[in-house]
Amino acid sequence: MNSTAAYYQFERQEVAILLPSTYSRVLEIGCGAGRFRGNLSLEHEYWGVEPVKSEAMLASDSLDKVLIGTYDGVFNDIPDDYFDLVICNDVIEHLPDHDSFLQTIKRKMTKAGYLVASIPNVRHIENLFELLFRKDWKYQDAGILDRTHLRFFTRKSLKRTLLENGYTIESVVGLNPYKDRPSLRYFVRLLAILLLGLDTRFLQFGIRVVISPDPD
Protein backbone atom coordinates (compact mmCIF):
# COMPACT_ATOMS: atom_id res chain seq x y z
CA MET A 1 0.00 0.00 0.00
CA ASN A 2 1.48 3.37 -0.97
CA SER A 3 1.42 6.38 1.37
CA THR A 4 -1.43 8.06 -0.51
CA ALA A 5 -3.64 5.00 -0.20
CA ALA A 6 -2.69 4.55 3.46
CA TYR A 7 -3.96 8.07 4.15
CA TYR A 8 -7.53 6.78 3.68
CA GLN A 9 -7.16 3.39 5.35
CA PHE A 10 -6.75 4.21 9.04
CA GLU A 11 -9.25 2.65 11.43
CA ARG A 12 -8.73 5.45 13.97
CA GLN A 13 -9.44 3.24 16.96
CA GLU A 14 -8.28 6.00 19.31
CA VAL A 15 -11.32 8.07 18.32
CA ALA A 16 -13.70 5.25 19.26
CA ILE A 17 -13.49 6.21 22.95
CA LEU A 18 -15.63 9.23 22.05
CA LEU A 19 -18.51 7.28 20.55
CA PRO A 20 -21.79 7.81 22.41
CA SER A 21 -23.59 4.99 24.16
CA THR A 22 -26.50 5.07 21.71
CA TYR A 23 -26.80 5.69 17.97
CA SER A 24 -28.74 4.20 15.07
CA ARG A 25 -28.09 6.32 11.95
CA VAL A 26 -24.51 7.37 11.31
CA LEU A 27 -22.98 9.77 8.79
CA GLU A 28 -19.20 9.96 8.30
CA ILE A 29 -17.86 12.96 6.41
CA GLY A 30 -14.61 12.00 4.69
CA CYS A 31 -15.12 8.28 5.24
CA GLY A 32 -12.10 7.21 3.16
CA ALA A 33 -12.25 3.47 2.55
CA GLY A 34 -14.84 3.00 5.30
CA ARG A 35 -12.57 1.43 7.90
CA PHE A 36 -13.86 3.43 10.88
CA ARG A 37 -17.15 1.54 10.87
CA GLY A 38 -15.37 -1.42 12.42
CA ASN A 39 -15.18 0.52 15.68
CA LEU A 40 -18.98 0.67 16.06
CA SER A 41 -20.62 -2.09 18.05
CA LEU A 42 -24.32 -1.17 18.06
CA GLU A 43 -26.73 -2.00 15.26
CA HIS A 44 -26.89 0.96 12.91
CA GLU A 45 -27.26 2.36 9.39
CA TYR A 46 -24.03 3.92 8.10
CA TRP A 47 -23.64 6.56 5.38
CA GLY A 48 -20.38 8.02 4.11
CA VAL A 49 -19.30 11.07 2.13
CA GLU A 50 -15.98 10.80 0.27
CA PRO A 51 -14.59 13.03 -2.52
CA VAL A 52 -11.94 10.56 -3.73
CA LYS A 53 -13.78 8.19 -6.05
CA SER A 54 -11.40 5.23 -5.69
CA GLU A 55 -11.72 5.31 -1.89
CA ALA A 56 -15.47 5.85 -2.06
CA MET A 57 -15.77 2.71 -4.18
CA LEU A 58 -13.89 0.75 -1.53
CA ALA A 59 -16.11 2.22 1.18
CA SER A 60 -19.23 1.15 -0.70
CA ASP A 61 -18.29 -2.46 0.04
CA SER A 62 -18.70 -1.93 3.79
CA LEU A 63 -21.04 1.07 4.21
CA ASP A 64 -24.76 1.17 3.54
CA LYS A 65 -24.59 4.23 1.29
CA VAL A 66 -21.67 6.32 0.01
CA LEU A 67 -22.05 9.73 -1.61
CA ILE A 68 -19.13 10.58 -3.89
CA GLY A 69 -18.15 14.24 -3.72
CA THR A 70 -17.36 17.04 -1.33
CA TYR A 71 -19.67 17.82 1.57
CA ASP A 72 -20.95 20.95 -0.16
CA GLY A 73 -21.38 19.08 -3.43
CA VAL A 74 -23.56 16.31 -1.98
CA PHE A 75 -25.26 18.36 0.72
CA ASN A 76 -28.69 18.18 -0.89
CA ASP A 77 -28.44 14.39 -1.16
CA ILE A 78 -28.03 14.01 2.62
CA PRO A 79 -31.42 13.73 4.35
CA ASP A 80 -32.36 16.40 6.88
CA ASP A 81 -33.01 15.64 10.56
CA TYR A 82 -31.87 12.04 10.08
CA PHE A 83 -28.52 11.20 11.70
CA ASP A 84 -28.00 10.81 15.42
CA LEU A 85 -24.22 10.49 15.00
CA VAL A 86 -21.95 12.42 12.63
CA ILE A 87 -18.25 11.51 12.46
CA CYS A 88 -15.50 13.76 11.06
CA ASN A 89 -12.03 12.28 11.46
CA ASP A 90 -9.47 14.91 10.42
CA VAL A 91 -11.92 16.66 8.11
CA ILE A 92 -12.81 20.07 9.58
CA GLU A 93 -9.31 21.46 9.05
CA HIS A 94 -9.65 20.76 5.30
CA LEU A 95 -12.82 22.78 4.84
CA PRO A 96 -12.78 26.26 3.27
CA ASP A 97 -15.43 27.44 5.75
CA HIS A 98 -15.48 25.36 8.92
CA ASP A 99 -18.05 27.65 10.58
CA SER A 100 -20.47 27.08 7.71
CA PHE A 101 -19.98 23.32 8.05
CA LEU A 102 -20.62 23.37 11.79
CA GLN A 103 -23.82 25.29 11.19
CA THR A 104 -25.17 23.41 8.18
CA ILE A 105 -24.44 19.92 9.47
CA LYS A 106 -27.03 20.58 12.18
CA ARG A 107 -29.72 20.32 9.48
CA LYS A 108 -28.71 16.72 8.90
CA MET A 109 -28.64 15.80 12.59
CA THR A 110 -31.47 14.95 14.93
CA LYS A 111 -31.94 17.30 17.88
CA ALA A 112 -30.33 14.70 20.14
CA GLY A 113 -27.56 13.92 17.63
CA TYR A 114 -23.84 13.77 18.41
CA LEU A 115 -20.89 15.11 16.44
CA VAL A 116 -17.63 13.21 17.00
CA ALA A 117 -14.44 14.50 15.41
CA SER A 118 -10.66 14.50 15.54
CA ILE A 119 -8.70 17.64 14.68
CA PRO A 120 -4.92 18.25 14.54
CA ASN A 121 -3.31 20.28 17.32
CA VAL A 122 -1.17 23.09 15.91
CA ARG A 123 0.46 23.45 19.36
CA HIS A 124 1.94 19.96 19.18
CA ILE A 125 5.45 20.04 20.60
CA GLU A 126 7.19 19.07 17.35
CA ASN A 127 5.38 21.80 15.44
CA LEU A 128 6.34 24.35 18.10
CA PHE A 129 10.00 23.33 17.87
CA GLU A 130 9.92 23.80 14.10
CA LEU A 131 8.34 27.23 14.47
CA LEU A 132 10.18 28.62 17.50
CA PHE A 133 13.65 27.14 17.14
CA ARG A 134 14.03 26.23 13.47
CA LYS A 135 11.94 29.28 12.49
CA ASP A 136 10.15 27.25 9.85
CA TRP A 137 6.58 26.46 8.78
CA LYS A 138 7.00 23.84 6.09
CA TYR A 139 3.98 22.12 4.61
CA GLN A 140 4.12 18.35 4.26
CA ASP A 141 2.21 15.56 2.52
CA ALA A 142 0.59 14.57 5.83
CA GLY A 143 0.51 15.58 9.47
CA ILE A 144 -0.30 18.85 11.21
CA LEU A 145 1.08 20.91 8.35
CA ASP A 146 -0.54 18.82 5.65
CA ARG A 147 -0.52 21.02 2.56
CA THR A 148 -4.28 20.51 2.16
CA HIS A 149 -5.09 21.95 5.61
CA LEU A 150 -6.91 25.27 5.40
CA ARG A 151 -7.54 25.80 9.13
CA PHE A 152 -5.45 25.31 12.27
CA PHE A 153 -6.67 24.83 15.82
CA THR A 154 -5.46 24.81 19.38
CA ARG A 155 -7.48 23.23 22.17
CA LYS A 156 -8.65 26.68 23.23
CA SER A 157 -9.63 27.88 19.75
CA LEU A 158 -11.36 24.58 18.98
CA LYS A 159 -13.54 24.84 22.08
CA ARG A 160 -14.35 28.47 21.32
CA THR A 161 -15.31 27.61 17.74
CA LEU A 162 -17.67 24.87 18.88
CA LEU A 163 -19.35 27.08 21.47
CA GLU A 164 -19.71 29.98 19.03
CA ASN A 165 -21.43 27.65 16.57
CA GLY A 166 -24.02 26.50 19.07
CA TYR A 167 -22.69 23.20 20.42
CA THR A 168 -22.49 21.86 23.94
CA ILE A 169 -19.15 20.19 24.54
CA GLU A 170 -19.38 16.80 26.24
CA SER A 171 -15.76 15.75 25.86
CA VAL A 172 -12.42 17.05 24.58
CA VAL A 173 -9.53 14.58 24.84
CA GLY A 174 -5.95 14.55 23.66
CA LEU A 175 -5.11 11.89 21.08
CA ASN A 176 -1.77 10.35 20.07
CA PRO A 177 0.52 11.74 22.80
CA TYR A 178 4.17 12.45 22.05
CA LYS A 179 6.39 9.37 22.30
CA ASP A 180 10.04 8.69 21.59
CA ARG A 181 12.89 6.53 22.79
CA PRO A 182 14.78 7.95 25.78
CA SER A 183 17.39 10.39 24.48
CA LEU A 184 18.47 13.98 24.96
CA ARG A 185 15.93 15.03 22.32
CA TYR A 186 13.18 13.20 24.18
CA PHE A 187 13.93 14.73 27.56
CA VAL A 188 14.28 18.23 26.10
CA ARG A 189 10.81 17.87 24.61
CA LEU A 190 9.36 16.54 27.86
CA LEU A 191 10.74 19.59 29.65
CA ALA A 192 9.28 21.85 26.97
CA ILE A 193 5.89 20.16 27.37
CA LEU A 194 5.95 20.89 31.10
CA LEU A 195 6.87 24.53 30.45
CA LEU A 196 4.55 25.20 27.52
CA GLY A 197 1.52 23.21 28.66
CA LEU A 198 0.39 19.59 28.68
CA ASP A 199 -1.80 20.21 25.61
CA THR A 200 1.41 20.30 23.54
CA ARG A 201 1.80 16.53 24.08
CA PHE A 202 -1.02 15.67 21.71
CA LEU A 203 -0.95 15.38 17.96
CA GLN A 204 -4.74 15.74 17.79
CA PHE A 205 -7.79 16.43 19.88
CA GLY A 206 -10.93 14.36 19.84
CA ILE A 207 -14.30 15.92 20.57
CA ARG A 208 -17.85 14.81 21.24
CA VAL A 209 -20.50 17.54 21.13
CA VAL A 210 -24.26 17.90 20.89
CA ILE A 211 -26.37 20.71 19.50
CA SER A 212 -27.11 23.25 22.21
CA PRO A 213 -30.81 23.68 22.93
CA ASP A 214 -32.43 26.87 21.71
CA PRO A 215 -32.80 29.46 24.49
CA ASP A 216 -36.32 29.96 25.72
Buried (B, 14 or more C-beta within 10 A) or exposed (E): EEEEBEBBEBBBEBBBEBBBEEBEBBBBBBBBBBBBBEBBEEEBBBBBBBBBEEBBEBBBEBBEBBBBBBBEEBBEEBEEEBBBBBBBBBBBBBBEEBEEBBEBBBEBBBEEBBBBBBBBBBBBBBBBBBBEEEEEEEEEEEBBBBEEBEBBBBBEEBBEBBEEBBBEBBEBBBBBEBEEEEEEEEEEBBEBBEEBBEBBBBBBBBBBBBBBEEEE
